[in-house]
Amino acid sequence: MKTKLLFLIICLAPFAIKAQSSSDTCSAADSATHITSGGTYSITSFNGTAPVAGCSSGSTADNGEWFAYTPVNDYQVVISSDISGNNGKDTKLQVYDGSCASLNCLANSDDDGEDVYSRLSVVQFNVEANKTYYIAWDNRWDSSAFDFILTETVQQPISFTEDPRNGGGTVRGAVDMNNDGLDDIVSIVAKNVNDSNVYDINIQEQTGGGSFIGHDYPVSAPYSASWSLAAGDYNGDGYTDLVWGNGSGVNIVKAINSGTDYAIAETQSGIFTQRTNFVDINEDGRLDVFICHDIAPNIYYMNETSGLEYYQGADPNGVPEGLGIYPSGGNYGSVWVDYDNDGDIDMFMAKCGGGEARRTNQLFRNNGNGSYTEVAGAANLADPIQTWSGAWGDYDNDGDMDVFIGGYNGTSHKMMRNDGNGTFTDITPTTNLGFFTYTGIDNVPADFNNDGFIDILSNGNILVNDGNPINMSFTAYTSGVPPQGAIGDLDNDGFLDVVSGSKIYYNNGSTNKYIKIKLNGNGLNKAGIGARIEITTSSGIQIRDVRSGEGFRYMNSLTTHFGLGVDTSVTSVKVYWPSGIVDVVNNLSVNQTITVAEGTTLGTESKTFAQDLTLFPNPAKSTLYVKTKYNLSDAIYTVFDISGKRVLNSKFGRNNTVNVSSLSTGTYFLRVMQDGLSHTQKFIKE
């Protein structure tokens, strides 16, 4: 399948005549001065041994001329006699690797010049640094003298191969739909019923190695997926449900019959649907549905025991403060991310269009008790810049989430570094992103070259992270890369692919390693959406948040992917679940997918921590004090009720206190986490 390599061409050498001369044999060329760079070289006469190994089987050439070529870097190389001055001549070329005693044909050319009547030669092949290649020309057709050009070009750190996508429809997702651990392709297909369109689902189920089995599922949903699609198992049956919509309404579609069919769960008209998400908004263990509204306050469905309950804007029974309540909307790209590392999920809202107040980006901090506070101004993220979407990731691997604010319609991009104290600093001038001026609506983080640093797929371009944590710089690759699309591992080889339009763009990969983590949660959030995953290797720590819906249009894999570079083992994987449970898995091999089930590999309960920690007063009325010799300034505390539901979550302040005034009278459990250690202790609220 992977036969066509695409590269960004950057010419590195002028075409001056080089001094290296041809040799009469392969061995003589090997002993002579090797070609080591691009340039123009000459054949003055033919009096050497004609090449016959592999490339020239059956040749009747009398003589040949040889060069040895040893590049100093990895390149894509073009050798061509199809240049000015060679008109009317007839050349024949062979290129080998291996050794002179055992030559292996790498490329050959006879009559491949650009003109259909040209008898000249052109070959293209890839080379490795410090490896020797042998270039041989023969006089089978012509013994005239001629020049040829050798061009070296830099290979991109990533390349892709295009394959057709089956199934038709509007492709919107690359996500595991049948719970077999493999990412599938999800498309929404229109069908005409009584002269109007309704919409079904096509799923191309991956069988591994880039093979798929297609299934059409009749749903007859009233609204298309012209804007976005998100996926998550909101009813906890182990199969993935969907939400999508257009400018007229939104559909929530659930898997039924053990994932072998689909049915409408909810529809709502009059919603100008933009970004959609599955997320546990109120942290009750149930996956809710959030929908950005373009022309009105946002809407959301809370997952109650009675079913999905619809809310819009601020509602005392939903989210009291609302999550985007500007009267005329302007809500485009919601991303749920734990930006302040306090163990609960916050939300960034990319805005667009209209006056400054309508298009100013927002950041909603989770207060840990089911409420939210809008803090974009204090965080330095209140930008009125026509955003559409922001790409959140730990680009400098320092343990917190930074954000690339994508510009739209010519508005400049911004890279905001997380300062670790709830604020962000604009570091765009040091990132090289000032040279990247292509703007659009979709910006998504992903490590495409598996080097352990997160890249950005930005509107059909890939911003490759240079791995410089100080400057956080990127190199923009604008050709030979996929257009915007859904990201997943569509051939299960550990490298992230992209599906868009009628094509799948398979990542050709490299020798870099990877690990993938699939979560199996308890209750009504099987994929662990909202969890923080942290891995440790010899190179350091990487983090990811499990998200349903980022960027603007597409749904990416819910299997969390980490590139590892050259690391050959993973010291630990820590999963911080939305429920507050922490699982730790140690000493893992690379290049594999692991499944972590919630609560089966619990983090370490420290006896020393427990012996030192005291709660008072107990019972407590409004304030609970924690006495310990340990520094808890960055520690996270979580309060659970008697049923195990998380009711409070935050970081300790300077006084090691917990405000319990909002809790009802009863018995609770306080868990304190610091440096991978934890302790849980009971207290009573009066």
C-alpha positions as CSV (number, residue, x, y, z in Angstrom):
1,M,0.0,0.0,0.0
2,K,2.7,2.5,1.0
3,T,4.4,3.0,-2.3
4,K,4.4,6.8,-2.9
5,L,6.6,9.0,-0.7
6,L,5.8,12.7,-0.7
7,F,8.5,15.2,0.3
8,L,9.0,18.9,0.6
9,I,11.7,19.8,-2.0
10,I,14.4,22.2,-0.7
11,C,17.4,22.4,-3.0
12,L,20.6,22.5,-1.1
13,A,23.4,22.9,-3.7
14,P,24.1,25.1,-6.8
15,F,24.8,23.3,-10.0
16,A,28.4,24.2,-10.5
17,I,30.6,21.7,-12.4
18,K,32.3,19.4,-9.8
19,A,35.8,18.1,-9.9
20,Q,35.0,14.4,-9.4
21,S,35.8,12.4,-12.6
22,S,34.3,9.1,-13.7
23,S,36.1,5.8,-13.1
24,D,36.3,2.7,-15.4
25,T,35.0,0.2,-12.8
26,C,32.9,0.2,-9.7
27,S,36.0,-0.7,-7.6
28,A,38.0,2.1,-9.1
29,A,35.2,4.6,-8.3
30,D,35.1,3.3,-4.7
31,S,38.8,4.0,-4.3
32,A,38.6,7.4,-6.0
33,T,37.2,10.6,-4.4
34,H,33.4,10.1,-3.8
35,I,30.7,12.6,-4.8
36,T,29.5,14.0,-1.5
37,S,27.1,16.8,-2.6
38,G,24.8,17.9,-5.3
39,G,26.2,19.5,-8.5
40,T,26.9,19.0,-12.2
41,Y,29.2,16.2,-13.2
42,S,30.7,15.2,-16.6
43,I,31.2,12.0,-18.7
44,T,34.0,12.8,-21.2
45,S,34.3,9.4,-22.8
46,F,33.3,5.8,-22.4
47,N,36.2,3.3,-22.0
48,G,35.3,1.5,-18.7
49,T,33.3,-1.7,-17.8
50,A,29.6,-1.6,-18.8
51,P,27.3,-2.3,-15.8
52,V,25.5,-5.6,-16.0
53,A,24.3,-6.3,-12.5
54,G,20.6,-6.3,-12.0
55,C,19.7,-3.0,-13.6
56,S,21.2,-3.8,-17.0
57,S,20.3,-7.4,-17.6
58,G,20.6,-8.2,-21.2
59,S,22.5,-4.9,-22.0
60,T,24.7,-4.9,-25.2
61,A,26.6,-1.8,-24.1
62,D,30.3,-2.0,-24.8
63,N,31.5,0.4,-22.1
64,G,30.4,2.3,-18.9
65,E,31.6,5.0,-16.6
66,W,31.2,4.8,-12.8
67,F,30.9,7.2,-9.8
68,A,30.8,6.5,-6.1
69,Y,28.4,8.8,-4.1
70,T,28.3,9.1,-0.3
71,P,25.9,11.7,1.0
72,V,26.5,13.5,4.3
73,N,22.7,13.5,5.2
74,D,19.5,11.7,4.5
75,Y,18.2,13.1,1.2
76,Q,15.8,12.6,-1.7
77,V,18.1,12.5,-4.7
78,V,17.4,13.2,-8.4
79,I,20.0,12.3,-11.1
80,S,19.2,13.7,-14.5
81,S,20.9,14.1,-17.9
82,D,17.8,15.9,-19.2
83,I,19.5,19.3,-19.1
84,S,20.5,22.0,-21.5
85,G,23.4,21.0,-23.8
86,N,22.4,17.3,-24.0
87,N,19.7,17.8,-26.7
88,G,19.8,15.0,-29.3
89,K,21.8,12.7,-27.1
90,D,20.8,9.2,-25.8
91,T,21.9,8.3,-22.3
92,K,21.3,5.2,-20.1
93,L,21.7,5.2,-16.3
94,Q,21.9,2.7,-13.4
95,V,22.1,3.3,-9.7
96,Y,23.1,0.7,-7.1
97,D,23.6,0.2,-3.4
98,G,25.4,-2.7,-1.7
99,S,29.0,-3.3,-2.5
100,C,31.0,-3.6,-5.7
101,A,31.2,-7.3,-5.1
102,S,27.4,-7.5,-4.6
103,L,25.6,-4.7,-6.3
104,N,21.8,-4.2,-5.7
105,C,19.9,-2.3,-8.3
106,L,18.2,0.8,-6.8
107,A,17.1,2.7,-9.8
108,N,17.5,2.9,-13.6
109,S,16.5,5.1,-16.4
110,D,16.4,5.0,-20.2
111,D,14.4,7.5,-22.3
112,D,12.8,9.2,-19.3
113,G,13.4,12.9,-20.1
114,E,10.5,15.4,-19.9
115,D,10.0,15.6,-23.7
116,V,8.2,12.6,-25.1
117,Y,10.9,12.3,-27.7
118,S,13.8,12.7,-25.2
119,R,16.3,9.9,-25.0
120,L,17.7,11.3,-21.8
121,S,17.7,9.8,-18.2
122,V,16.0,10.9,-14.9
123,V,15.9,8.8,-11.7
124,Q,14.7,9.7,-8.1
125,F,15.5,7.7,-5.0
126,N,16.1,8.2,-1.3
127,V,19.6,8.0,0.4
128,E,20.9,7.5,3.9
129,A,23.7,9.6,5.4
130,N,27.2,8.1,5.1
131,K,26.1,5.2,2.9
132,T,27.7,4.7,-0.5
133,Y,25.8,4.4,-3.8
134,Y,27.2,3.6,-7.2
135,I,26.2,5.6,-10.3
136,A,26.9,3.9,-13.7
137,W,26.3,5.2,-17.2
138,D,26.7,3.1,-20.3
139,N,27.0,3.6,-24.1
140,R,24.4,1.2,-25.3
141,W,22.8,3.9,-27.4
142,D,25.3,6.7,-27.6
143,S,29.0,7.3,-26.8
144,S,28.9,11.1,-26.8
145,A,30.2,13.2,-23.9
146,F,27.5,14.8,-21.7
147,D,26.9,16.4,-18.3
148,F,24.4,15.3,-15.6
149,I,23.0,16.9,-12.5
150,L,22.7,15.3,-9.0
151,T,20.2,17.2,-6.8
152,E,19.9,16.6,-3.1
153,T,16.7,17.7,-1.3
154,V,15.8,17.6,2.4
155,Q,13.3,14.9,3.3
156,Q,10.4,15.9,5.5
157,P,10.4,14.4,9.0
158,I,7.0,13.0,8.1
159,S,5.5,11.7,4.8
160,F,2.2,10.2,3.8
161,T,0.8,7.8,1.2
162,E,-2.7,8.4,-0.3
163,D,-5.3,5.7,-0.6
164,P,-8.9,5.9,-1.6
165,R,-11.6,5.9,1.1
166,N,-14.6,3.7,0.7
167,G,-18.1,4.4,2.0
168,G,-19.0,7.8,0.6
169,G,-20.7,10.5,2.6
170,T,-19.1,13.2,4.7
171,V,-16.2,11.8,6.6
172,R,-16.1,13.2,10.2
173,G,-14.5,10.7,12.5
174,A,-11.5,8.3,13.0
175,V,-12.6,6.5,16.2
176,D,-13.1,3.0,17.6
177,M,-16.9,2.4,17.1
178,N,-17.1,-1.4,17.9
179,N,-14.7,-1.5,20.9
180,D,-12.2,-3.8,19.3
181,G,-9.2,-1.4,19.9
182,L,-8.9,-0.3,16.3
183,D,-9.8,3.1,14.9
184,D,-12.7,3.1,12.4
185,I,-13.8,5.7,9.8
186,V,-17.2,7.4,10.5
187,S,-19.1,9.2,7.7
188,I,-22.5,10.7,7.5
189,V,-24.4,9.9,4.4
190,A,-27.4,11.7,2.9
191,K,-30.4,9.9,1.5
192,N,-33.4,11.3,-0.2
193,V,-36.8,10.5,1.3
194,N,-39.9,12.2,-0.1
195,D,-37.8,14.8,-1.8
196,S,-35.9,15.8,1.3
197,N,-32.6,14.6,2.8
198,V,-32.2,12.6,6.0
199,Y,-28.9,11.2,7.2
200,D,-27.5,7.8,7.9
201,I,-24.1,6.5,9.2
202,N,-21.4,4.7,7.2
203,I,-18.7,3.0,9.3
204,Q,-15.6,1.5,7.7
205,E,-14.5,-0.9,10.5
206,Q,-10.8,-1.4,10.6
207,T,-9.6,-5.0,10.6
208,G,-5.9,-4.1,11.0
209,G,-3.1,-3.1,8.6
210,G,-5.3,-0.6,6.7
211,S,-8.0,-3.0,5.7
212,F,-11.7,-2.1,6.4
213,I,-15.1,-3.7,6.2
214,G,-17.9,-1.3,5.4
215,H,-21.3,-1.1,7.1
216,D,-24.3,1.2,6.4
217,Y,-26.6,2.0,9.3
218,P,-30.0,3.6,8.6
219,V,-30.8,6.3,11.1
220,S,-32.7,8.9,9.2
221,A,-31.4,11.7,11.3
222,P,-32.9,15.1,10.3
223,Y,-29.7,17.1,10.4
224,S,-26.4,16.7,8.4
225,A,-22.9,16.8,9.9
226,S,-21.9,20.0,7.9
227,W,-20.1,21.4,11.0
228,S,-18.9,18.8,13.4
229,L,-19.1,15.4,15.0
230,A,-18.1,14.0,18.4
231,A,-18.1,10.5,19.8
232,G,-18.4,8.9,23.3
233,D,-20.3,6.1,25.1
234,Y,-22.7,8.2,27.1
235,N,-24.9,5.2,28.2
236,G,-22.1,2.9,29.3
237,D,-23.0,-0.1,27.1
238,G,-19.4,-0.3,25.7
239,Y,-20.3,1.0,22.2
240,T,-19.7,4.5,20.9
241,D,-22.5,7.0,20.5
242,L,-22.4,10.2,18.3
243,V,-23.5,13.8,18.2
244,W,-23.5,15.9,15.1
245,G,-25.3,18.8,13.6
246,N,-25.6,21.6,11.1
247,G,-27.0,25.2,10.9
248,S,-30.5,24.0,11.6
249,G,-30.2,21.5,14.4
250,V,-28.4,18.8,16.2
251,N,-28.8,14.9,16.5
252,I,-27.6,12.6,19.3
253,V,-27.4,9.1,18.0
254,K,-26.9,6.1,20.2
255,A,-25.6,2.6,19.5
256,I,-28.1,-0.2,20.1
257,N,-28.2,-4.0,19.8
258,S,-24.7,-4.4,21.2
259,G,-23.3,-1.9,18.7
260,T,-24.7,-3.5,15.6
261,D,-27.2,-0.7,14.9
262,Y,-27.9,3.0,15.7
263,A,-31.0,5.0,16.6
264,I,-31.8,8.6,17.4
265,A,-31.7,9.5,21.1
266,E,-32.4,13.2,20.8
267,T,-32.8,15.9,18.2
268,Q,-33.2,19.6,18.6
269,S,-34.2,22.1,15.9
270,G,-33.1,25.7,15.8
271,I,-29.6,25.1,17.0
272,F,-26.9,26.5,14.8
273,T,-24.5,23.7,15.7
274,Q,-20.7,24.3,15.7
275,R,-18.2,22.2,17.8
276,T,-19.8,19.3,19.7
277,N,-18.3,17.4,22.6
278,F,-19.0,14.5,25.0
279,V,-17.8,15.5,28.5
280,D,-18.7,15.0,32.1
281,I,-19.7,18.6,32.8
282,N,-20.8,18.2,36.4
283,E,-18.4,15.4,37.3
284,D,-21.1,13.0,38.4
285,G,-19.6,10.1,36.5
286,R,-22.1,10.4,33.6
287,L,-21.0,11.6,30.2
288,D,-22.9,14.7,29.1
289,V,-23.2,16.4,25.7
290,F,-22.1,19.9,24.9
291,I,-23.0,21.8,21.7
292,C,-21.6,25.2,20.6
293,H,-24.3,27.5,19.3
294,D,-23.4,30.1,16.7
295,I,-26.3,32.5,17.2
296,A,-27.5,32.0,20.8
297,P,-26.2,30.8,24.2
298,N,-24.7,27.3,24.2
299,I,-26.8,24.3,24.8
300,Y,-26.0,21.0,26.6
301,Y,-27.6,17.8,27.7
302,M,-27.0,16.6,31.2
303,N,-27.0,12.8,31.6
304,E,-29.5,12.2,34.4
305,T,-30.9,8.9,35.6
306,S,-34.1,9.7,33.7
307,G,-32.1,10.3,30.5
308,L,-30.6,13.2,28.7
309,E,-32.0,16.6,30.0
310,Y,-31.8,19.6,27.7
311,Y,-30.5,23.0,29.0
312,Q,-29.4,26.3,27.4
313,G,-27.1,28.9,28.9
314,A,-27.3,29.5,32.7
315,D,-29.8,27.3,34.4
316,P,-30.0,26.6,38.2
317,N,-30.6,22.9,37.4
318,G,-27.9,22.7,34.8
319,V,-24.7,24.8,35.0
320,P,-25.7,27.9,37.1
321,E,-23.2,30.3,35.4
322,G,-23.7,28.9,32.0
323,L,-20.9,28.0,29.6
324,G,-21.1,30.7,26.9
325,I,-24.1,32.9,27.4
326,Y,-23.5,35.8,25.0
327,P,-27.0,36.5,23.6
328,S,-26.0,36.2,19.9
329,G,-23.6,33.3,20.4
330,G,-20.4,33.4,18.4
331,N,-19.4,30.1,20.0
332,Y,-17.3,28.0,17.6
333,G,-14.6,25.7,19.0
334,S,-15.0,24.3,22.5
335,V,-12.1,22.2,23.9
336,W,-12.3,20.6,27.3
337,V,-8.8,20.6,28.9
338,D,-7.4,20.6,32.5
339,Y,-5.3,23.8,31.9
340,D,-4.6,24.4,35.7
341,N,-3.6,20.9,36.6
342,D,-6.0,20.6,39.5
343,G,-7.5,17.3,38.4
344,D,-10.8,18.5,36.9
345,I,-11.7,19.5,33.4
346,D,-12.0,23.1,32.2
347,M,-13.2,24.5,28.9
348,F,-11.7,26.9,26.4
349,M,-14.2,28.5,24.0
350,A,-12.8,29.7,20.7
351,K,-15.1,32.5,19.4
352,C,-15.6,34.1,16.0
353,G,-17.6,36.9,14.3
354,G,-19.3,40.1,15.1
355,G,-18.3,42.8,17.6
356,E,-15.4,42.5,20.0
357,A,-17.5,41.2,22.9
358,R,-19.0,38.5,20.7
359,R,-15.7,37.2,19.3
360,T,-13.6,37.4,22.4
361,N,-12.3,33.9,23.4
362,Q,-13.3,32.5,26.8
363,L,-11.8,30.2,29.4
364,F,-14.1,28.5,31.9
365,R,-12.3,27.3,35.0
366,N,-13.9,24.3,36.7
367,N,-14.5,25.2,40.4
368,G,-14.5,21.5,41.4
369,N,-18.1,21.6,42.6
370,G,-20.1,21.5,39.4
371,S,-19.8,25.3,38.8
372,Y,-17.5,27.3,36.5
373,T,-16.0,30.7,36.4
374,E,-15.0,32.6,33.2
375,V,-11.3,33.6,33.7
376,A,-10.0,34.3,30.2
377,G,-9.1,37.9,31.0
378,A,-7.1,36.9,34.1
379,A,-5.4,34.1,32.2
380,N,-4.4,36.4,29.3
381,L,-6.5,34.4,26.8
382,A,-9.3,36.9,26.2
383,D,-8.4,37.5,22.5
384,P,-10.9,39.1,20.1
385,I,-9.1,37.5,17.1
386,Q,-11.6,35.5,14.9
387,T,-10.3,32.1,16.3
388,W,-12.6,29.2,15.3
389,S,-10.4,26.7,17.1
390,G,-7.4,26.4,19.5
391,A,-5.0,23.4,19.7
392,W,-4.2,22.5,23.3
393,G,-1.1,20.4,24.1
394,D,2.0,20.3,26.3
395,Y,4.3,21.5,23.5
396,D,7.3,22.0,25.7
397,N,6.8,18.8,27.8
398,D,6.9,20.8,31.1
399,G,3.8,19.2,32.5
400,D,1.1,21.7,31.7
401,M,-1.1,22.5,28.7
402,D,-0.1,25.3,26.3
403,V,-2.4,26.5,23.5
404,F,-1.9,27.5,19.8
405,I,-4.7,30.0,19.1
406,G,-5.5,29.6,15.4
407,G,-6.2,32.7,13.4
408,Y,-8.9,32.9,10.8
409,N,-9.3,35.0,7.6
410,G,-5.8,36.4,7.8
411,T,-5.7,37.0,11.6
412,S,-2.3,36.1,13.0
413,H,-1.9,33.0,15.1
414,K,-0.7,33.0,18.7
415,M,1.3,30.5,20.7
416,M,0.5,30.9,24.4
417,R,2.8,29.2,26.9
418,N,1.2,28.0,30.2
419,D,3.0,29.7,33.0
420,G,1.9,27.1,35.6
421,N,0.0,29.6,37.7
422,G,-3.2,30.0,35.8
423,T,-1.9,32.5,33.3
424,F,-0.4,32.3,29.8
425,T,2.4,34.2,28.0
426,D,2.4,35.0,24.3
427,I,5.7,33.5,23.0
428,T,4.8,33.6,19.3
429,P,8.0,35.6,18.3
430,T,10.3,32.7,19.4
431,T,8.3,29.9,17.8
432,N,8.9,30.6,14.0
433,L,5.1,30.6,13.7
434,G,5.2,34.2,12.7
435,F,6.3,33.0,9.3
436,F,3.3,30.7,9.0
437,T,0.5,32.8,7.8
438,Y,-2.0,30.3,6.4
439,T,-5.2,30.6,8.4
440,G,-8.4,28.6,8.7
441,I,-10.8,27.0,11.1
442,D,-9.2,23.7,12.2
443,N,-6.1,23.4,14.5
444,V,-5.4,20.0,16.2
445,P,-2.5,18.7,18.3
446,A,-0.9,15.3,17.4
447,D,2.6,13.8,17.4
448,F,2.9,12.8,13.8
449,N,6.6,11.8,13.7
450,N,6.6,10.0,17.1
451,D,9.5,12.1,18.4
452,G,7.8,12.7,21.7
453,F,6.9,16.4,21.0
454,I,3.4,17.4,19.9
455,D,2.9,18.8,16.4
456,I,-0.1,20.7,15.0
457,L,-2.3,19.8,12.0
458,S,-3.4,23.3,11.0
459,N,-5.7,23.6,8.0
460,G,-3.9,21.2,5.7
461,N,-0.4,22.0,7.0
462,I,1.7,20.3,9.7
463,L,3.6,22.5,12.1
464,V,6.3,20.1,13.3
465,N,7.6,20.7,16.8
466,D,11.3,21.2,16.7
467,G,11.7,19.7,20.2
468,N,13.1,22.9,21.7
469,P,11.5,23.4,25.1
470,I,13.0,26.9,25.5
471,N,11.8,28.6,22.3
472,M,9.0,26.1,21.6
473,S,9.7,26.5,17.9
474,F,8.0,24.8,15.0
475,T,8.8,24.2,11.3
476,A,5.8,24.6,9.0
477,Y,5.4,21.9,6.2
478,T,2.9,23.1,3.7
479,S,3.2,20.5,0.9
480,G,3.2,16.7,0.8
481,V,1.0,16.6,4.0
482,P,-2.7,15.7,4.4
483,P,-5.5,18.3,4.3
484,Q,-7.5,18.8,7.5
485,G,-9.3,15.7,8.6
486,A,-9.9,13.1,11.3
487,I,-6.8,11.7,13.0
488,G,-6.3,8.1,14.1
489,D,-4.1,5.1,13.6
490,L,-5.9,3.7,10.6
491,D,-3.5,0.8,9.9
492,N,-2.6,0.1,13.5
493,D,1.2,0.7,13.0
494,G,1.6,3.2,15.8
495,F,1.8,6.3,13.6
496,L,-1.1,8.7,13.3
497,D,-2.9,8.9,9.9
498,V,-5.5,11.3,8.6
499,V,-8.8,10.6,6.7
500,S,-10.3,13.5,4.7
501,G,-12.7,13.7,1.8
502,S,-12.3,10.7,-0.4
503,K,-8.8,9.7,0.8
504,I,-6.9,8.2,3.7
505,Y,-3.5,9.6,4.2
506,Y,-1.3,6.9,5.7
507,N,1.7,8.0,7.8
508,N,4.8,6.4,6.4
509,G,6.3,6.4,9.8
510,S,9.9,6.1,10.9
511,T,12.0,4.2,13.4
512,N,10.6,6.3,16.3
513,K,8.8,4.3,19.0
514,Y,5.3,4.8,20.4
515,I,2.8,3.6,23.1
516,K,-1.0,3.8,22.9
517,I,-3.3,3.7,25.9
518,K,-7.0,2.7,25.7
519,L,-9.1,3.4,28.7
520,N,-11.9,1.2,30.1
521,G,-13.8,3.3,32.6
522,N,-16.4,2.5,35.1
523,G,-20.1,3.6,34.8
524,L,-21.2,5.9,32.1
525,N,-17.8,7.1,30.7
526,K,-16.2,4.0,29.3
527,A,-13.5,5.8,27.2
528,G,-12.4,7.9,30.2
529,I,-13.2,11.2,28.4
530,G,-11.7,14.0,30.6
531,A,-9.0,11.8,32.0
532,R,-5.4,13.0,32.2
533,I,-2.7,10.4,31.1
534,E,0.9,10.9,32.1
535,I,3.8,8.8,30.9
536,T,7.4,8.8,32.1
537,T,10.3,7.6,30.1
538,S,14.1,8.2,30.3
539,S,13.5,11.3,28.2
540,G,11.0,12.8,30.7
541,I,7.3,13.2,31.2
542,Q,4.5,13.6,28.6
543,I,0.8,14.4,29.3
544,R,-2.4,14.1,27.3
545,D,-6.1,14.8,28.1
546,V,-8.6,12.4,26.6
547,R,-11.0,14.6,24.6
548,S,-14.1,14.0,22.6
549,G,-14.0,16.8,20.0
550,E,-11.2,19.2,19.4
551,G,-10.2,21.5,16.5
552,F,-13.5,22.4,14.8
553,R,-15.0,19.7,12.6
554,Y,-13.6,16.3,13.2
555,M,-13.6,13.5,15.8
556,N,-10.2,12.0,16.5
557,S,-9.2,8.7,18.1
558,L,-10.1,8.2,21.8
559,T,-7.1,5.9,22.1
560,T,-4.3,8.1,23.5
561,H,-1.1,8.1,21.4
562,F,2.4,9.0,22.6
563,G,5.4,9.2,20.4
564,L,8.5,8.1,22.3
565,G,11.4,9.0,20.0
566,V,14.3,6.5,20.6
567,D,13.2,5.5,24.1
568,T,13.0,1.7,24.4
569,S,10.8,1.4,27.5
570,V,8.1,3.3,29.5
571,T,8.8,3.7,33.2
572,S,5.2,4.4,34.1
573,V,1.8,5.3,32.9
574,K,-0.5,7.2,35.3
575,V,-4.2,7.7,34.6
576,Y,-6.0,10.4,36.5
577,W,-9.7,9.5,35.9
578,P,-12.5,12.0,36.1
579,S,-13.9,10.1,39.1
580,G,-10.7,11.0,41.0
581,I,-9.3,7.4,40.9
582,V,-5.7,7.1,39.9
583,D,-4.2,4.1,38.2
584,V,-0.5,3.4,37.7
585,V,1.1,0.8,35.4
586,N,4.9,0.4,35.6
587,N,7.7,-0.9,33.4
588,L,6.1,-1.2,29.9
589,S,7.6,-2.2,26.6
590,V,7.2,0.2,23.6
591,N,5.3,-0.2,20.3
592,Q,2.2,-1.6,21.9
593,T,-1.4,-0.7,22.9
594,I,-2.3,-1.2,26.5
595,T,-5.7,-1.1,28.1
596,V,-6.1,0.4,31.6
597,A,-9.3,-0.5,33.4
598,E,-10.4,2.0,36.0
599,G,-9.5,1.1,39.6
600,T,-7.5,-2.1,38.8
601,T,-4.0,-0.7,39.2
602,L,-4.5,1.8,42.0
603,G,-1.8,4.4,42.8
604,T,0.3,4.1,45.9
605,E,-1.3,4.8,49.3
606,S,1.6,6.1,51.4
607,K,1.7,4.8,55.0
608,T,4.1,7.5,55.9
609,F,1.8,10.1,54.4
610,A,-1.1,8.6,56.3
611,Q,0.7,8.6,59.7
612,D,1.6,12.2,59.4
613,L,-1.7,13.7,58.1
614,T,-4.4,14.9,60.5
615,L,-7.8,16.5,59.8
616,F,-9.4,19.0,62.2
617,P,-11.9,19.9,63.3
618,N,-13.7,16.7,62.7
619,P,-16.7,17.1,62.5
620,A,-16.2,20.4,60.5
621,K,-18.7,23.1,59.9
622,S,-17.2,25.3,57.2
623,T,-13.4,24.8,57.1
624,L,-11.4,21.6,57.3
625,Y,-7.7,22.0,58.2
626,V,-5.1,19.5,57.1
627,K,-2.0,19.2,59.3
628,T,1.1,17.6,57.8
629,K,4.8,18.1,57.6
630,Y,4.6,17.7,53.8
631,N,4.4,20.7,51.5
632,L,0.9,20.6,50.0
633,S,1.2,23.9,47.9
634,D,0.7,22.0,44.6
635,A,-1.2,19.0,46.0
636,I,-4.7,18.2,44.7
637,Y,-7.5,17.3,47.1
638,T,-10.7,15.5,46.3
639,V,-13.8,15.1,48.5
640,F,-16.1,12.1,47.9
641,D,-19.5,11.5,49.4
642,I,-20.5,8.2,51.0
643,S,-21.5,6.8,47.6
644,G,-18.1,7.5,46.1
645,K,-19.2,10.5,44.0
646,R,-16.7,13.4,43.7
647,V,-18.2,16.5,45.2
648,L,-15.2,18.8,45.6
649,N,-11.9,19.0,43.8
650,S,-9.2,21.7,43.9
651,K,-5.6,22.5,44.9
652,F,-4.6,23.4,48.4
653,G,-3.8,27.1,49.1
654,R,-1.1,28.3,51.4
655,N,-3.0,27.3,54.6
656,N,-3.8,23.7,53.7
657,T,-7.5,24.2,54.1
658,V,-10.6,22.9,52.4
659,N,-13.8,24.9,52.3
660,V,-16.6,22.4,53.0
661,S,-19.4,25.0,53.7
662,S,-21.2,24.0,50.5
663,L,-21.5,20.4,51.5
664,S,-24.6,18.9,53.1
665,T,-24.5,17.3,56.5
666,G,-23.0,13.8,56.3
667,T,-20.0,11.6,56.1
668,Y,-17.3,12.3,53.4
669,F,-13.8,11.2,52.4
670,L,-10.9,13.5,51.7
671,R,-8.2,12.3,49.4
672,V,-4.9,14.1,49.2
673,M,-2.4,13.5,46.3
674,Q,1.1,14.7,46.2
675,D,4.1,13.5,44.1
676,G,2.4,10.3,43.1
677,L,1.5,9.5,46.7
678,S,-2.1,9.6,48.1
679,H,-4.0,9.2,51.3
680,T,-7.7,9.1,51.9
681,Q,-9.3,9.9,55.3
682,K,-12.9,10.1,56.5
683,F,-14.4,13.3,58.0
684,I,-17.9,14.4,59.0
685,K,-19.6,17.6,57.9
686,E,-21.9,19.1,60.5
